[in-house]
Amino acid sequence: MTVYQVKEPANGYVELLRSKFYSYVFPVSEVETFKAKLEEIRKANPKAKHVVYAYRIGVNSKSTDDKEPKGTAGRPLLELLTKKNLVDTAIIVVRYFGGAELGASRLLRTYLASGVDALNHATIVERI
């Protein structure tokens, strides 16, 4: 099976009912490097309500919903990486709450759309 990875960082954005979803996709080869990037993004967005993520680094994969309803944020992003056969790649989505509850299904679709938008702006290459 052919696997891929993003060549360089790319960003995406989705807005729904005044909630703003900023997405970041980037290549990463070590968990510690990912953690440093996650901390950098958290510090750059101190007023964000949620910072969710998913990564596939080598044989390791992880996702988190960061207090969103279970399975509505990080898990769909991880499944996106898996379906696209992306490895050594991470997606982080920062949500600024707009005041309206979106509901689980709309929330899931919006996080996924934000991740897809970032991937659409990324250069994806075959991993050698």
PEJO-V77741 format. One line per field, one symbol per residue. ss: DSSP state (@ for helix, = for strand, . for the rest). psi: psi as a letter, one per 40 degrees, with the letter a starting at -180 (. if undefined). A space follows every 50 residues. Layout:
# PEJO-V77741
ss=???
psi=???
This chain:
# PEJO-V77741
ss=...===...=======..=========...@@@@@@@@@@@@@@.....= =======..=====.........@@@@@@@@@@..=..========.... ...@@@@@@@@@@@@@@@@@...===..
psi=hhiiiidiiiiihihhfehhhhihhiiheidddddddddddddegdeidi hiiiihhbeiiiiiefeiiheecddddddddddefhifiihhhhhhheeh heidddddddddddddddddeihhihh.
